[in-house]
């Protein structure tokens, strides 16, 4: 089901294939600091359906992954309360790269270097299909959000804020 323009495999796409997951590939021209809003715009998707992968940490510097709509922010206060942490904050790019094994801007929740708990904004599960990073800057994969939940053991949370 891949598009004609093939992107070389990433740890994320290899892992998805090994799990037998069907996905579509969406390469696009990466823009530094463009984020999910940029990728949604160039690919013609609603940024609400483009899911960003955020590497955060709790008060004890334990890393975690948050999957959030491309046009929403994470309420770290709400997230901390729901996961039983005192506080949650984004990791520095260097720390995020070290935990995930991916460069910020190309972080996929699949096949991360370190096993981390994954939290998924609950409203993402209501979408028929999402685009999420495929493990490289300028490369998203499309799949049903339930697959993220099933494969990653993602825990639904309600922590979205309007951007």
N, C-alpha and C positions, 0 to 999 in steps of 0.2 A: 504494500500500500504506500510505499515511499514515493515522493515526488521524483521527477526526473533528475533534478539537481541533487546529487548525493553529497553528503558531508561525511568525511571519514569518521569511522567509529570513535566513540568516546567510552570511557568506563560506564557511563550511564546507559548508553544505547546497547552496549554489550550485555549489561545486567538485565535490561528490559527484555532483550531477545532471549536470554537464558531463562527468564521467567515465563516466556511464551506470550508476552504482551504485544498486541498489535498497536502500532502508533504511526503517526504521519510526521514527516520531517518538515520543518519550516525554517530554512536558512534565511537570514536577512543581513543587511549591512549594519554592523554594530556601531553604535555611537557612544563614546565615553560619556558616562553619567546620563545617558538617554533613558535607561531603565525600561520598565514594562510599558510605560506610556509610549515611548518611541517605537518599540517593537510592535505594539498593537497598531499604531498608526501606519507603519510601513507595510504590515501584513494585512491590514484591513479588518482587524478584529476589534471588538469592544474591550477596552482595558480591564473591565470587570472580569473577563474570561481569560485574561493573561495573568497567570499566577506567579508571583515572585517567591523565590526561596531565600529566606532570611536566616542567617546564623546569629543566634543570640546566646546570652549566658545568664545564669542566675547569680544570686549574691555570692555563691561559693565558686564562681567561674566555671560551673558545669555547663557545657555547651548544649544547645537544643536548636531544633529547626522549626521555623514557623512558615507555613504556606499561606500567603495572603493575596487577595485580589490586587491587581496591578494599579488600581486607582484608589486604594485604601491604605491607611497607615495602621500600625499595631498600637493598641493601647497597652503599653507595658504594664500599667497598674492593673488593668482587668486581667491580662494574661497571667501575671504573677499570682493574683488571687485565685484564679481557676486551677492553676497547677500546683498550688500549695507552696509557692516560693515567697520569700520576703520581697525580692525585687528581680526584675529582668531588664537587661539592657542589650543593645546591639553590640556585637563583638567588633573590634577594630578590623579593618580589612586584612591585615596580616594574620591576626588570630583566626578569623573566619577561613582564610585560605588554608591555614594549618589544620584546622579541624575537618574541613570538608574535602580537602585535596583538590579543590577547584579554585580558579581565580574569581574574585568578586566580579560580578557581571556575567559570569558563566557558571554560577553555582547551581548544580542540580541536586535534588534531594535523593537521587538514586545513586547507589554505589559510592557513598561518602567514605572518606578515609577512616573516620572514627564513627562508630555506631552512636547515634544520638537519638533521643526521643523526638518524635515529629508531632507537631500540633498544626491542625488544619482549621482555618476559619470555616465554621459550620456551613455558612451560606454557599460555599464553593461546591458542596456536595449536591446542591440543587441544579447545577449547570449540566447540560448534556455532554459538553466537551470542554476541556481547558487546554491552553497552551502553557507549557512549563519548560524551564531550561533543560536542554539536552546535554549539558556538560561542557559547553564551549560558548564563548562570547559570540553572539550573532547566530545562535542555533537553538530553536525551540522545538519541542515535540508535542504533538496533539494526542490526547487520550481522554477517556472518561475519568472524571475525578474520583470515582469509586475505586479505580485501580490504584490511585495513590494511597487511598485509605487502606485498601486490602494489602498491598505490597509492603507498605511502610509501617503498618500498624498505627497510622496517624490518628491522633486523638482529636475529635472535634472540640473547638473552643469558640467563644464569642468575644472577639477582641478587636473588631474592625472599627476604625474611625475614618470619617470622610477626609480626603486630602484637601 
